[in-house]
Amino acid sequence: MSHRFEGKVAIVTGGARGQGEQIVRALAREGGSVVIGDVLDDLGQTVADDVGDAVVYTHLDVTAPEDWAGAVALATSTFGGLDVLVNNAAIYRKQLLKDETAADLDKVLAVNLHGPFLGIQAVAPAMRARGGGSIVNVSSLAGTTSYAGHGSYSMSKWALRGLTRTAAIELEASKIRVNAVLPGNIRTGMSPTTASSDTPTGLKRQADPQETANVVVFLASDDASFVNGTDVVADGGSLLG
Ligand SMILES: NC(=O)c1ccc[n+]([C@@H]2O[C@H](COP(=O)([O-])OP(=O)(O)OC[C@H]3O[C@@H](n4cnc5c(N)ncnc54)[C@H](O)[C@@H]3O)[C@@H](O)[C@H]2O)c1
């Protein structure tokens, strides 16, 4: 067992279930302390209780700047600082462009794009105080291609890559790395079907959330110390061919 996160403190949004939960568990297994931020309070608290003292849960609606301030303050008061942010929380929406409304597009952008933007603003001072850090934004394969009915979701995930690049440039001097992960179809509540199995190329199966969590955790760790401002696609090769 490696101890890549010994002495490190992370905030993981959307950590109450799915891929986020696996990220939380992996960080804790490797010695890290974690603040789970989510809006599913019962589920999030259950995960925190299950993992133990290294993990605390807080209500963090990523669209609310005051919740971000609270989560950063909690990380600092409970664990002494902040080194890692994983912007994992998101909502999924499927609607053809002809039927989509600006109001529903705004809801998706608020969580999937404004959320990480507010998070980056909120955590940067605390990371600077530690001499650096790592931010991982969870985009999607829909952030480098798209599919019918994925207009709002795809817009949010493409834009998150632009935010990733800009933040990496602006935070480089503070030794804060910022990268994005673009998972393919993961077996979670967001995507419970076996949709990826019909792709013509690649592994032809959904990812176990642990498999994509591993990629996020790599980028969050010092093993990725020379990786900055880029995307890592974790899709089982579905874009091949
Ligand atoms: N499941 C997939 O196939 C897939 C594919 C590509 C990318 N992703 C991305 O992976 C990430 C994790 O998704 P998942 O599959 O585990 O989905 P999930 O729905 O199981 O988990 C998303 C989590 O985000 C939380 N969340 C939603 N709105 C929030 C808000 N306003 N504030 C705080 N938390 C909020 C949810 O409560 C939930 O715990 C997301 O960014 C998603 O877009 C998923």
The ligand as an SDF file (V2000), in Angstrom:
LIG
                    3D

 44 48  0  0  0  0  0  0  0  0999 V2000
  -21.1160    8.2130  -14.8610 N   0  0  0  0  0  0  0  0  0  0  0  0
  -20.5430    8.4450  -16.0190 C   0  0  0  0  0  0  0  0  0  0  0  0
  -20.7120    7.6750  -16.9820 O   0  0  0  0  0  0  0  0  0  0  0  0
  -19.6300    9.6310  -16.2000 C   0  0  0  0  0  0  0  0  0  0  0  0
  -18.9380    9.7390  -17.4120 C   0  0  0  0  0  0  0  0  0  0  0  0
  -18.0800   10.8320  -17.5990 C   0  0  0  0  0  0  0  0  0  0  0  0
  -17.9080   11.7550  -16.5850 C   0  0  0  0  0  0  0  0  0  0  0  0
  -18.6000   11.6010  -15.4200 N   0  0  0  0  0  0  0  0  0  0  0  0
  -18.3750   12.6070  -14.3950 C   0  0  0  0  0  0  0  0  0  0  0  0
  -17.8900   11.9760  -13.2140 O   0  0  0  0  0  0  0  0  0  0  0  0
  -18.2550   12.7730  -12.0780 C   0  0  0  0  0  0  0  0  0  0  0  0
  -18.9010   11.8930  -11.0360 C   0  0  0  0  0  0  0  0  0  0  0  0
  -20.1130   11.3930  -11.5810 O   0  0  0  0  0  0  0  0  0  0  0  0
  -20.7930   10.0390  -11.0820 P   0  0  0  0  0  0  0  0  0  0  0  0
  -20.9360    9.1780  -12.2810 O   0  0  0  0  0  0  0  0  0  0  0  0
  -20.1220    9.5080   -9.8780 O   0  0  0  0  0  0  0  0  0  0  0  0
  -22.2730   10.5820  -10.7590 O   0  0  0  0  0  0  0  0  0  0  0  0
  -23.1510   10.5730   -9.4400 P   0  0  0  0  0  0  0  0  0  0  0  0
  -24.4300   11.2210   -9.8340 O   0  0  0  0  0  0  0  0  0  0  0  0
  -23.1810    9.2220   -8.8380 O   0  0  0  0  0  0  0  0  0  0  0  0
  -22.3320   11.5410   -8.4680 O   0  0  0  0  0  0  0  0  0  0  0  0
  -22.3800   12.9300   -8.5850 C   0  0  0  0  0  0  0  0  0  0  0  0
  -22.3150   13.5130   -7.1930 C   0  0  0  0  0  0  0  0  0  0  0  0
  -22.3590   14.9380   -7.3020 O   0  0  0  0  0  0  0  0  0  0  0  0
  -23.2330   15.4200   -6.3200 C   0  0  0  0  0  0  0  0  0  0  0  0
  -23.7770   16.7320   -6.6500 N   0  0  0  0  0  0  0  0  0  0  0  0
  -24.7010   17.0580   -7.5830 C   0  0  0  0  0  0  0  0  0  0  0  0
  -24.9840   18.3670   -7.5510 N   0  0  0  0  0  0  0  0  0  0  0  0
  -24.2240   18.8930   -6.5600 C   0  0  0  0  0  0  0  0  0  0  0  0
  -24.0510   20.1940   -6.0370 C   0  0  0  0  0  0  0  0  0  0  0  0
  -24.7770   21.2480   -6.5140 N   0  0  0  0  0  0  0  0  0  0  0  0
  -23.1670   20.3900   -5.0410 N   0  0  0  0  0  0  0  0  0  0  0  0
  -22.4590   19.3370   -4.5490 C   0  0  0  0  0  0  0  0  0  0  0  0
  -22.5770   18.0820   -4.9960 N   0  0  0  0  0  0  0  0  0  0  0  0
  -23.4550   17.8660   -5.9870 C   0  0  0  0  0  0  0  0  0  0  0  0
  -24.3260   14.3700   -6.2390 C   0  0  0  0  0  0  0  0  0  0  0  0
  -25.0950   14.4970   -5.0540 O   0  0  0  0  0  0  0  0  0  0  0  0
  -23.5190   13.0870   -6.3210 C   0  0  0  0  0  0  0  0  0  0  0  0
  -23.0730   12.6640   -5.0590 O   0  0  0  0  0  0  0  0  0  0  0  0
  -19.1490   13.8750  -12.6190 C   0  0  0  0  0  0  0  0  0  0  0  0
  -18.3860   15.0420  -12.8330 O   0  0  0  0  0  0  0  0  0  0  0  0
  -19.6240   13.3340  -13.9600 C   0  0  0  0  0  0  0  0  0  0  0  0
  -20.0270   14.3640  -14.8490 O   0  0  0  0  0  0  0  0  0  0  0  0
  -19.4480   10.5600  -15.2020 C   0  0  0  0  0  0  0  0  0  0  0  0
  1  2  1  0
  2  3  2  0
  2  4  1  0
  4  5  1  0
  4 44  2  0
  5  6  2  0
  6  7  1  0
  7  8  2  0
  8  9  1  0
  8 44  1  0
  9 10  1  0
  9 42  1  0
 10 11  1  0
 11 12  1  0
 11 40  1  0
 12 13  1  0
 13 14  1  0
 14 15  2  0
 14 16  1  0
 14 17  1  0
 17 18  1  0
 18 19  2  0
 18 20  1  0
 18 21  1  0
 21 22  1  0
 22 23  1  0
 23 24  1  0
 23 38  1  0
 24 25  1  0
 25 26  1  0
 25 36  1  0
 26 27  1  0
 26 35  1  0
 27 28  2  0
 28 29  1  0
 29 30  1  0
 29 35  2  0
 30 31  1  0
 30 32  2  0
 32 33  1  0
 33 34  2  0
 34 35  1  0
 36 37  1  0
 36 38  1  0
 38 39  1  0
 40 41  1  0
 40 42  1  0
 42 43  1  0
M  CHG  2   8   1  16  -1
M  END
$$$$
